[in-house]
């Protein structure tokens, strides 16, 4: 009996489990990775020189999770995720092969006022400043996880433009669609998809009246083109609360909600990220 107990103790001490949501991932999608290991410190991972920390998995001992955002512009090829941690004062490494594949995003043509495409010097400076301010926020990882349960959607209306479409403005390819657009007439109530802190609440050149929520652990959601904002920067907001009303502020062809998602500073498909997170957290 003592030998059996000793064997179980040894197995338990050295148990190492890895769970990865997918080893084939489309560009602009997110990977969920979980490890289970006792008595380790400072778990982190690296993908193509991008370092990401693990966080304690909610309500589970000896479990850690990491979200790996794949850029829209990531080269389509095979990579290796390198997991590292400290055990018995030694650094241990584990490798997981993955492959980034083409999301096959479509194209769409959009005609807008030329002043929104060909920017004046003043507007260029404004756009640059707003971008730098936002990226500084997005690249900040809050250690605390504010979310307590599954995500909801900001609206239940028809999606009018999917994430990832190549955007051709006035005949010129300028960018890709960095969010998901929902049909919403001016004044439609917009819900916060989960708990968090408001880190942006202001009018911006492209996005118009914008609210961005920090959900913790590097997860951010954004709600753009609003006609009214009900919260200010620094406010705590709960899932389902009405953060504002839809509108047509910023660079738009008509009223709608542009819904965006960033993880560790990288723009990803909001609906894929929500579905992924709801499967695990």
C-alpha positions as CSV (number, residue, x, y, z in Angstrom):
1,X,0.0,0.0,0.0
2,X,2.8,2.4,0.9
3,X,4.5,1.6,-2.5
4,X,1.3,2.5,-4.3
5,X,0.8,5.7,-2.4
6,X,4.5,6.7,-3.1
7,X,4.0,5.9,-6.8
8,X,0.9,8.1,-6.9
9,X,2.7,10.9,-5.2
10,X,5.6,10.7,-7.7
11,X,3.2,10.7,-10.6
12,X,1.3,13.7,-9.2
13,X,4.4,15.6,-8.5
14,X,5.6,15.3,-12.1
15,X,2.2,15.5,-13.9
16,X,2.3,18.0,-16.7
17,X,-0.7,18.5,-18.9
18,X,-1.1,20.8,-21.9
19,X,-4.3,21.8,-23.6
20,X,-4.3,23.8,-26.7
21,X,-7.5,25.0,-28.5
22,X,-6.1,24.3,-32.0
23,X,-2.8,23.6,-33.7
24,X,-4.1,25.0,-37.0
25,X,-5.2,28.6,-36.6
26,X,-6.4,31.2,-39.1
27,X,-4.7,34.6,-39.2
28,X,-6.4,37.1,-36.9
29,X,-7.8,34.3,-34.7
30,X,-6.8,33.4,-31.1
31,X,-5.3,30.3,-29.5
32,X,-6.2,29.3,-25.9
33,X,-3.4,27.4,-24.2
34,X,-3.6,25.8,-20.7
35,X,-1.0,24.0,-18.6
36,X,-1.4,22.0,-15.4
37,X,1.7,21.6,-13.3
38,X,2.5,21.6,-9.6
39,X,5.3,23.6,-8.0
40,X,6.3,25.8,-10.9
41,X,7.0,29.5,-11.1
42,X,6.9,32.2,-13.8
43,X,5.3,30.3,-16.6
44,X,5.4,32.1,-19.9
45,X,5.5,31.4,-23.6
46,X,7.1,32.7,-26.7
47,X,5.8,32.7,-30.3
48,X,8.1,34.1,-33.0
49,X,9.8,36.5,-30.5
50,X,6.5,37.6,-29.0
51,X,6.5,36.9,-25.2
52,X,3.3,36.2,-23.4
53,X,2.7,35.6,-19.7
54,X,0.5,32.9,-18.3
55,X,-2.2,33.7,-15.7
56,X,-3.7,31.6,-13.0
57,X,-6.7,29.7,-14.4
58,X,-9.8,30.8,-12.5
59,X,-10.8,28.5,-9.6
60,X,-8.3,25.7,-10.4
61,X,-5.1,25.0,-8.5
62,X,-1.8,24.5,-10.4
63,X,-3.4,25.6,-13.6
64,X,-2.4,28.4,-15.9
65,X,-3.7,29.8,-19.1
66,X,-2.5,32.1,-21.9
67,X,-4.2,33.7,-24.9
68,X,-2.1,33.8,-28.1
69,X,-3.4,36.3,-30.6
70,X,-2.4,35.7,-34.2
71,X,-2.0,38.9,-36.3
72,X,-4.0,39.4,-39.5
73,X,-0.6,40.0,-41.2
74,X,1.1,36.9,-39.7
75,X,3.0,34.9,-42.3
76,X,1.2,31.7,-43.3
77,X,3.5,28.9,-42.2
78,X,4.4,26.5,-39.3
79,X,5.7,27.9,-36.0
80,X,6.6,26.5,-32.6
81,X,5.2,27.8,-29.3
82,X,7.9,27.6,-26.6
83,X,6.6,27.2,-23.1
84,X,9.0,27.9,-20.2
85,X,8.8,27.8,-16.4
86,X,11.0,27.5,-13.3
87,X,11.0,24.2,-11.5
88,X,13.4,23.3,-8.7
89,X,15.4,26.4,-9.6
90,X,15.9,25.3,-13.1
91,X,14.3,26.7,-16.3
92,X,12.3,24.1,-18.2
93,X,11.2,24.4,-21.9
94,X,8.4,22.7,-23.8
95,X,7.6,23.1,-27.5
96,X,4.2,22.9,-29.3
97,X,4.0,23.1,-33.1
98,X,1.3,25.1,-34.7
99,X,0.4,26.3,-38.2
100,X,-1.1,29.6,-39.3
101,X,-3.4,29.2,-42.2
102,X,-5.3,31.7,-44.5
103,X,-8.6,33.0,-43.1
104,X,-9.8,33.6,-46.7
105,X,-11.3,37.0,-45.9
106,X,-13.4,38.7,-48.6
107,X,-13.2,42.2,-50.0
108,X,-15.7,45.1,-50.0
109,X,-15.8,48.5,-51.7
110,X,-16.7,51.5,-49.6
111,X,-17.3,55.1,-50.8
112,X,-16.9,57.9,-48.3
113,X,-16.2,61.6,-48.3
114,X,-12.7,62.2,-49.7
115,X,-11.7,64.2,-46.5
116,X,-12.0,60.9,-44.6
117,X,-9.5,59.1,-47.0
118,X,-7.1,61.9,-48.0
119,X,-6.2,63.5,-44.7
120,X,-5.1,67.0,-44.0
121,X,-1.9,67.5,-42.1
122,X,-3.9,68.4,-39.0
123,X,-6.0,65.3,-39.2
124,X,-3.0,63.1,-39.8
125,X,-1.5,64.5,-36.6
126,X,-4.7,63.8,-34.8
127,X,-5.0,60.2,-36.1
128,X,-1.4,59.5,-35.2
129,X,-1.8,60.8,-31.7
130,X,-5.0,58.9,-31.1
131,X,-3.4,55.7,-32.4
132,X,-0.4,56.1,-30.1
133,X,-2.6,56.7,-27.1
134,X,-4.7,53.7,-27.9
135,X,-1.8,51.3,-28.5
136,X,-0.2,52.3,-25.2
137,X,-3.4,51.2,-23.5
138,X,-3.8,48.0,-25.5
139,X,-0.2,46.9,-24.8
140,X,-0.8,47.3,-21.0
141,X,-1.8,44.0,-19.4
142,X,-3.9,44.3,-16.3
143,X,-3.0,41.3,-14.0
144,X,-6.5,41.2,-12.5
145,X,-9.2,39.4,-14.5
146,X,-12.5,41.3,-14.2
147,X,-14.7,38.7,-16.0
148,X,-16.6,36.2,-13.8
149,X,-18.6,34.3,-16.4
150,X,-19.3,33.9,-20.1
151,X,-19.3,36.8,-22.5
152,X,-22.4,38.1,-24.2
153,X,-22.7,40.1,-27.4
154,X,-23.2,43.9,-27.6
155,X,-26.2,43.5,-29.9
156,X,-28.4,40.8,-31.3
157,X,-29.0,42.4,-34.6
158,X,-27.8,41.4,-38.1
159,X,-24.1,41.5,-38.8
160,X,-23.7,43.8,-41.8
161,X,-19.9,43.5,-42.3
162,X,-17.8,40.6,-41.0
163,X,-14.3,40.9,-39.5
164,X,-11.3,40.7,-41.8
165,X,-12.8,42.0,-45.1
166,X,-10.3,44.0,-47.2
167,X,-11.5,47.6,-47.3
168,X,-11.3,49.4,-50.6
169,X,-12.1,53.1,-49.9
170,X,-12.9,55.1,-53.0
171,X,-11.2,52.6,-55.3
172,X,-8.0,52.3,-53.2
173,X,-7.1,49.4,-50.9
174,X,-6.5,51.0,-47.5
175,X,-6.9,48.4,-44.8
176,X,-8.9,45.4,-43.5
177,X,-12.1,45.5,-41.5
178,X,-10.8,45.4,-37.9
179,X,-14.0,44.6,-36.2
180,X,-17.6,43.2,-36.7
181,X,-20.3,45.6,-37.8
182,X,-23.8,45.3,-36.4
183,X,-26.9,46.9,-37.9
184,X,-28.1,49.6,-35.5
185,X,-30.1,52.7,-36.1
186,X,-29.1,55.8,-34.2
187,X,-30.0,55.5,-30.5
188,X,-29.9,51.7,-30.2
189,X,-28.7,50.5,-26.8
190,X,-25.3,48.9,-26.7
191,X,-24.4,46.4,-24.0
192,X,-21.0,45.8,-22.3
193,X,-20.0,42.2,-23.2
194,X,-18.4,41.6,-19.8
195,X,-17.1,43.2,-16.6
196,X,-14.2,45.6,-16.8
197,X,-12.9,49.1,-16.6
198,X,-13.4,51.8,-19.2
199,X,-10.0,52.9,-20.5
200,X,-11.2,55.0,-23.5
201,X,-14.3,57.2,-23.6
202,X,-13.8,60.0,-26.2
203,X,-14.5,61.1,-29.7
204,X,-11.8,59.9,-32.2
205,X,-11.3,60.8,-35.9
206,X,-12.0,57.4,-37.4
207,X,-14.0,55.6,-34.6
208,X,-16.1,58.6,-33.6
209,X,-17.5,58.4,-30.0
210,X,-15.6,55.4,-28.7
211,X,-15.7,53.3,-25.5
212,X,-13.0,50.7,-24.8
213,X,-13.2,48.2,-21.9
214,X,-10.3,46.5,-20.2
215,X,-11.5,43.1,-19.1
216,X,-8.1,42.2,-17.6
217,X,-5.3,39.8,-18.6
218,X,-4.7,41.7,-21.8
219,X,-8.3,41.4,-23.1
220,X,-10.0,44.6,-24.5
221,X,-13.3,45.2,-26.3
222,X,-14.2,48.3,-28.3
223,X,-17.5,50.0,-29.2
224,X,-17.3,52.7,-31.9
225,X,-19.4,55.3,-33.8
226,X,-21.6,55.9,-30.7
227,X,-24.1,58.8,-30.6
228,X,-24.0,58.8,-26.8
229,X,-21.5,57.5,-24.2
230,X,-22.9,56.6,-20.7
231,X,-19.5,56.0,-19.1
232,X,-16.2,57.9,-18.7
233,X,-12.6,56.8,-18.5
234,X,-11.9,55.0,-15.2
235,X,-15.5,53.8,-14.6
236,X,-16.1,50.2,-13.7
237,X,-18.8,48.6,-15.9
238,X,-20.7,45.3,-15.4
239,X,-21.7,42.8,-18.1
240,X,-25.0,43.7,-19.7
241,X,-25.0,47.4,-18.7
242,X,-25.8,49.9,-21.4
243,X,-22.5,51.6,-22.2
244,X,-24.0,54.0,-24.8
245,X,-26.2,54.4,-27.8
246,X,-25.3,53.5,-31.4
247,X,-24.7,56.3,-33.9
248,X,-22.9,57.4,-37.1
249,X,-19.9,59.4,-35.6
250,X,-16.5,59.1,-37.2
251,X,-15.7,57.6,-40.6
252,X,-19.0,55.9,-41.5
253,X,-21.4,55.5,-44.4
254,X,-24.3,55.2,-42.1
255,X,-25.3,54.4,-38.5
256,X,-24.1,51.0,-37.0
257,X,-22.0,49.6,-34.2
258,X,-18.4,48.7,-35.0
259,X,-17.3,46.1,-32.4
260,X,-13.6,45.3,-31.9
261,X,-11.4,43.0,-29.8
262,X,-7.8,43.1,-28.9
263,X,-5.6,40.7,-27.0
264,X,-2.1,41.7,-25.9
265,X,-2.3,44.6,-28.3
266,X,-3.2,42.6,-31.4
267,X,-6.5,43.0,-33.2
268,X,-8.4,39.7,-33.6
269,X,-11.7,38.5,-34.8
270,X,-14.1,39.4,-32.0
271,X,-16.7,36.6,-32.5
272,X,-14.0,33.9,-32.7
273,X,-12.3,35.3,-29.5
274,X,-15.6,35.4,-27.6
275,X,-16.6,31.8,-28.7
276,X,-13.1,30.6,-27.6
277,X,-13.2,32.3,-24.3
278,X,-16.7,31.1,-23.5
279,X,-15.5,27.5,-24.1
280,X,-12.9,27.8,-21.4
281,X,-13.4,30.6,-18.9
